[in-house]
Amino acid sequence: MRTNAMKFVFALFIGLSAMGSALAQSKQPNVVLMLADNLGYGDVGAYGAGEIRGMPTPHIDQLAAEGLRLTQFLVEPGCTPSRAGLMTGRYSIRSGLSKIILRGTTNTLKAEEVTLAEVFKSRGYRTAYMGKWHLGSDEESQPQNQGFDEWRFGFFGTTEATLYGESMARTKAPEKWQALIPQIIEADHAGGPVKPVRAYDLEYRRFVDRDIANAAVNYINTHAGSDTPFFLFLGWTRPHYPNDSAPEYHGKSRIGSYGDSVMELDGRTGEVLAALSEAGIEDDTIVIFLSDNGPTKTSGTVSEINNGSAGPWRGELGDGLEGSIRTIGMIRWPGRIAPGVTNEMISIHDFLPTLANIIGADTPSNRPMDGIDQSAFLLGQQPNSNREHLLTFIGDRLVAVRYRQWRMYPVSFSSTDGTATTGGYLGRMGETAGLPEIYNIEADPREERNVGAENGWLVVPYLQLIGEYMATVQDHPNPKAANLTDF
Amino acid sequence: MRTNAMKFVFALFIGLSAMGSALAQSKQPNVVLMLADNLGYGDVGAYGAGEIRGMPTPHIDQLAAEGLRLTQFLVEPGCTPSRAGLMTGRYSIRSGLSKIILRGTTNTLKAEEVTLAEVFKSRGYRTAYMGKWHLGSDEESQPQNQGFDEWRFGFFGTTEATLYGESMARTKAPEKWQALIPQIIEADHAGGPVKPVRAYDLEYRRFVDRDIANAAVNYINTHAGSDTPFFLFLGWTRPHYPNDSAPEYHGKSRIGSYGDSVMELDGRTGEVLAALSEAGIEDDTIVIFLSDNGPTKTSGTVSEINNGSAGPWRGELGDGLEGSIRTIGMIRWPGRIAPGVTNEMISIHDFLPTLANIIGADTPSNRPMDGIDQSAFLLGQQPNSNREHLLTFIGDRLVAVRYRQWRMYPVSFSSTDGTATTGGYLGRMGETAGLPEIYNIEADPREERNVGAENGWLVVPYLQLIGEYMATVQDHPNPKAANLTDF
């Protein structure tokens, strides 16, 4: 990837070094980090979808045009794992969060993890979290106990839990299980308790992103004039199923609720961007817009077809294929990060060390860090990203090794059959015949041709990368991953 | 598609009406039409591939940026059918060309067809053809007998025939079949004979696009200063298998011969565009760059994996799925066609009536025409394209009906199995259980969910569109399609 990308990125580099040295920041930049939920590589206009898919996304597209759009942005294959990677700068398996948290599972973010919010706090930032958390509901795990000054409402779990109530009623479930229906909660100061706001049910599911956007706009308006910079993290809920949207978005797309939901995500994002502009702090604010993982194509509900698309890639939320872990990502910092498109590899773990470097904060030195500081690349001080590989875990199992354009799998993913065909998080993970599967993602974007025969040499870097990881685990053993299937 | 696309295209419209009326052309525009061979929707940078796929395409990308890029450009599902549709403005089935011509098949372009070149001749244009023809080798079918003043070398058949010689030698085929090895030929004046130039073998396959580009550059330089406008048609051979490229392109991509070949196609296209610019006629020349059909992913040769990609769509060359008939297309006319991107539906049949209107030529009135004049849309005089549907044929069988975003199939396409898995032109076409399959291409780009149940209403427009077509056939019966399988 390096060689041919060089010229492309080098132009960027030349343009930026001048820009970088000419500017001086009066104070540390604000950072607004927006995380979409299950938005696929093939769902947004800037990535070749949008209008073509019947759901225009003009605000996200404009952000992409004004910022650096990442076409090789890699994540972990599920909501909890990816958020853990983003929040800790480490593979989720190191914090015991390599499986999606469901009611009843034991995985939860531990106090001893150093979070992105704590990194910002170490430099005096004001911090706030709004929206979906999904990193555990234990007291030590809650946002206001993990570096955020406030959690201006949100919820612990996952949006499909809004379906539980109706399903329990329809199927006449015993009343004792109703306590598992999720709540909207908030915490108004660091270290304080969470207070219930209302049920997170199908009715309120329609309005949650409207309220996240409103809270974000209020926050921006309140703190725009302050000398203290802020770090604002928005955990959007869209387009995670179920996808009923606010009334003003009903029927806006041509593909039903999924498209309406993507368009609402786009519209709410636009509201936040407009607030930054109107408050006059657009130039002083780094805006990062990411998705947490690939799309859902497989429907697990009786009423909804999930119309997400991973674009050219195979795979979806929950498996270890490219479509599950390669999704959209963009970063805008006017005057500092040159607008453009890059195919250099960046992972979601990289944001913690990268942002730490930008604001002059330290990162933990007493534990393995998997994120890599990419600030020199983003600021145009070097032509290439510092990343060439990524490991992917599901539970306590290493399921994929990415090295440059090579995808190598110690396991084999497939859709179920014999029942209604389903893939992704409803699919299957089986053993190979004893060799890793090897695919070239550039040559074969849908991972249909195992080219291990002429690429047996890749077993050497494959084992080397695994070995380097295993060495860190020997010194710092992972907690046990949540277990739902191995008894 | 209309409703939501409206605002997007309307901005274009406003911008252009002013532009259109303010300009006057001193003479008719030159037209350079370049047709790539089996280039997929997911193969080019402007369509989200290029560098991401390990094969940058900067020249085609720049042309796309300077012109109007079509994201819903529809063709026919094979080289011969698509070229027949382009050349006649009619479904290929009307000229008996709805199957790919192979040595031994009887289909050939008839003298009574009115070709695109004849349309240009009717307005006094100088016309030339260079490269792959694939519309039949009978005398009446040859370019210089179908409206082109010259055929500055090319070949009748298809590029995989360059493999015949080696395969015949390896497999010890009887010598009598060697006459079927293809030739490079040329015809230097209208109505004249074709003269052999050399064998079209694997050695020369590497150089054919270099020579097409050189011939085109010479042609442009020779005629740039003339008062007579020209119509130049380039039938590129790339990235049709086999894909060995000219030496200077060896190893240029990161994905092997397919990528090298795409990059050579891009480089050769750049040579032609540079010649237009250097000759000072860029502003007086309409440049159209199209692919004839979807990519090949399935390899029919022992030595080559075909790394084409249809991007988000399912299907490949030879089947009737979206990936087979939706491919890349762009048109540049400086000062007349506003640069941009449109998802309005345009088919390859539309170019004949559209270009005829632009140059003030008549189109045939004594036969059914399937192409639709799109000049008002392209020139910004109306916000929408005039097309909402397209029928797709293979041989004498109607295999697909497109109506707006709906894909409806009277047959069912699948890959073979039990042998090495193959799809596309090596795949299978079977009967449905008696109902058409129905897919929503916006909601479900990979056509994985037959949504006929809630869309049974579509049977009405489906039968209506088929009925309208059948009525034209009653008055103007189709010739018999070539037959290779039904005996």
Boltz contact constraints between the chains, C-beta under 6 A:
constraints:
  - contact:
      token1: [A, 42]
      token2: [B, 312]
      max_distance: 6.0
  - contact:
      token1: [A, 48]
      token2: [B, 48]
      max_distance: 6.0
  - contact:
      token1: [A, 51]
      token2: [B, 343]
      max_distance: 6.0
  - contact:
      token1: [A, 52]
      token2: [B, 71]
      max_distance: 6.0
  - contact:
      token1: [A, 52]
      token2: [B, 343]
      max_distance: 6.0
  - contact:
      token1: [A, 53]
      token2: [B, 442]
      max_distance: 6.0
  - contact:
      token1: [A, 54]
      token2: [B, 442]
      max_distance: 6.0
  - contact:
      token1: [A, 71]
      token2: [B, 52]
      max_distance: 6.0
  - contact:
      token1: [A, 254]
      token2: [B, 442]
      max_distance: 6.0
  - contact:
      token1: [A, 255]
      token2: [B, 442]
      max_distance: 6.0
  - contact:
      token1: [A, 255]
      token2: [B, 443]
      max_distance: 6.0
  - contact:
      token1: [A, 307]
      token2: [B, 443]
      max_distance: 6.0
  - contact:
      token1: [A, 309]
      token2: [B, 312]
      max_distance: 6.0
  - contact:
      token1: [A, 309]
      token2: [B, 445]
      max_distance: 6.0
  - contact:
      token1: [A, 311]
      token2: [B, 312]
      max_distance: 6.0
  - contact:
      token1: [A, 312]
      token2: [B, 42]
      max_distance: 6.0
  - contact:
      token1: [A, 312]
      token2: [B, 309]
      max_distance: 6.0
  - contact:
      token1: [A, 312]
      token2: [B, 311]
      max_distance: 6.0
  - contact:
      token1: [A, 343]
      token2: [B, 51]
      max_distance: 6.0
  - contact:
      token1: [A, 343]
      token2: [B, 52]
      max_distance: 6.0
  - contact:
      token1: [A, 442]
      token2: [B, 53]
      max_distance: 6.0
  - contact:
      token1: [A, 442]
      token2: [B, 54]
      max_distance: 6.0
  - contact:
      token1: [A, 442]
      token2: [B, 254]
      max_distance: 6.0
  - contact:
      token1: [A, 442]
      token2: [B, 255]
      max_distance: 6.0
  - contact:
      token1: [A, 443]
      token2: [B, 255]
      max_distance: 6.0
  - contact:
      token1: [A, 443]
      token2: [B, 307]
      max_distance: 6.0
  - contact:
      token1: [A, 445]
      token2: [B, 309]
      max_distance: 6.0
